[in-house]
């Protein structure tokens, strides 16, 4: 029993460290391409190296960090072409099972409720974030966005598809727009989620595919413009 409690406590610490690393990336205290060492992070977060290494391994699987032989770990580097490839793959996954997703949501009330609840909560959070521009609220915004797309793909009934989604998690690109995108653009992204689920509820596959493309293309365009502008500045 004591061993189980110890493992749960350790897991909670790993969760906290992984979140703190992500928050430091959003705050730009850790930069894309920057080398990182477990010892330095352990000192920063006031913990031992073991949970830091576990957190880094988790972020490695999420492609938030990269590991290079004989060089160690670094925050994942970014470029416009990688962003386009990631979101192109995301769009392909979103479009592949539209018929099955519409059917599943019509038959399963829990799926309908989960999608609607996610969007309603997301709108509340994004409006508070627009007013305060707070990094914690931004992280909550990101998590709700991630949850929405995961829920959507779970409606396909294809576990491999959901696993693939996890492997192309676009955290590095999504967080890059923190404080750089207008609040109107932030809100419009969640409104696009509303349009997606309304098309599902209305059993309108053509409209669903339209809004999936709009949502994906808008995300790519925002990231592309911001990255190019930053490079010039």
N, C-alpha and C positions, 0 to 999 in steps of 0.2 A: 504493500500500500504506500509506504514511504517512498519507494523507488518510483512508483507511478506519479506521485505528487511532484517529485524532483524532476521527472521528465517533462511534466506539464509546465512547470515553472521555467525550465530551460527553453521549452518551445515558445513560451510567451516572450521571453527575453530575445530569442532569435527573431520573432515577429517584430518586436519593437526596434531592434537594430536595423532590420531590413527596411522598415518604414522610415527610420531616421536617415538612412543612406539615400533613399528616394527623396525625402524632403530636402536634404542637402544638395541634391542634383537640381531640384526645382528652384531652390534659393540661389543656385549657381555658386555654391561654396565648393562643390565638386563639379568639374567640367568634363565634357566629352573628350576622350583621349587621355585624360589625366591618370597617371599611375597611382595605384593605391596599395597600401600595406595594412595587413590585419593589425599589427602592433600599433600603428599610428591611430587607426580607427578605434581600437580598444581604449587607448589613452583618452581620445576625444569623448567617447561615450561612457567612460568610467566603468569598464568591465574587463573581463579576461579576453584573451584572443580566441578561445574555443567558440563561443557563440557568434563572434564576429565572422570567423571562418565559415560557420554553418550558414550564416546570413548571406555571405558572399557566394557560397555555392548555390543557394536558392536563387539569388539574383543572376547568377551565371546561367541557370536553366531558363530564366525569364528574359535573357539577353539584355539585361540592364548593364552587366559588366562582361568583359572579355578576358580570357586567359591566354597568354602567349608563352610557349616554352622558353625557359631561361630568362624571361623578362618579367613574368608575374602578371598580376591582374591590373586592368585599367577600366575606367568608365567607358562604356561603348562609344566609339566614334560615330559621327553622323555625316551623311551627305544627302543631297537632293535625290540622287538616283536610287539609293537604298530606300528612302522614304517612298518613292513612287512604286518600287517593286513590292514593298511590304503592303501598301494599301491596294495595289493591284491584286495581290493574292487574297487580301481580305475581301475585296469586291467579288472576286470569283467564287469564294466560299459562300458569301451572302446570297448570290444569285442562283447557286446550283440547286437548292432544295426549296425554292419558293412555293411550289405546289404543295409539297409535303408539310411545310411550315404552316401554311394557311389551313390545311386540313387538321393538323394537330391542335392548333389554337381553337378552331371551331369545336372540336370534340372535348377539349380539356379546359374546364373552367379555371383550374389552378394556374395554368399557363397564362390565360387572359388576365387574371388578377395580378400575377407577378409582373407582367409587362406593364400594365397600367400603373401599378404601385411604384415601379421603378421610375417611370417618367414623371409622375406627380411629385415624388420626393426629389428627383433631380431638378425639376423646375424651381422648387423651393430653395434648394441649395445654391443653384446657379444665380438666382436673383440676390441672395445674401452675399455670394462671392462678388458679384458685380458691384455691390455697394461697398464692400470692405476690402476686396482684393487680397484676401488672407491666404497664406500658403496652406494652412490646415484645411480650409474650405476648398481650396483648389484640389488638394489630394482627395477629398471626399467627392468632388466633382468628377475627378478622373476615375475613381473606383466605381461610381454609379454608371459612368459611360462604359467602362469595361464590363460591368455586370449586365448592362443592357445587351451588348453584342454577344456576350456569352449565353444569355437567356435565349436570344433569337436563334442562335445556332443549336442550342439544346432542343429547341422545338423540332429540329430536323430528325431527331432520334438517332443521329449518327455520332457515336462517342469519338471515333477517330477524327471527325471533323472538329469537334470541340478541342481535342488534344492538339490538333494542328493550329487552331486559333491561339491556344496558350503559347505555342512555340514561336508565333510571330507577333507577340505582344508589342504594341508600338509605344510603350511608355516613354522611351527616350524622345521620340518625335512629338508625342502629344504634350509632354510637359514643357517642351521647348517654347511653347507659345505663352507660358505664364507671364502675365503683365505686358505682353506684347500684342495681344489681340484685343480688339474692342469688346466691351461687354455685350454689345448688340450681336456680334458674331458668336460669342459664347452662348447666349440665349438661343440664337437661331439654330445652333447645333442640336439643342434639346428639342426644339420645336420640330426639327426634322425627324427626330425619334418619334414624336407624336404622329407625324404624317405616316411614318412607316407602320406603326401599330394600327392606325386607323384603316389603312389599306388592307392590313391582315384581317381586321375585324369585319371589314366590308367585303371580304373575299375577292378583292380586286387585284389580281396578280400583276396586270400591266402597270397599275399605279404603284404597287409595291416595288417593282423593279425600277421604275422611274425614280422614286425617292431614295432607294438604296444607292443608285448612281449619283444622284445629286449630293447626298450626304458624304459619300466617299470622295467625290471630286472636290467638294468644298474644303474638306480636311486637307487634302493634298495641296490644293492651291494656297491655303493659308500658311502651311508649313514651308512650302517652296518660296513664297514671297518673303517671309520673315527670315529664312536662312540666307537668301541672296542679299537682302538688305543689311543684315548683320555683317556679312562678309565685306560689304562695301564700307560700312561704318568703321 
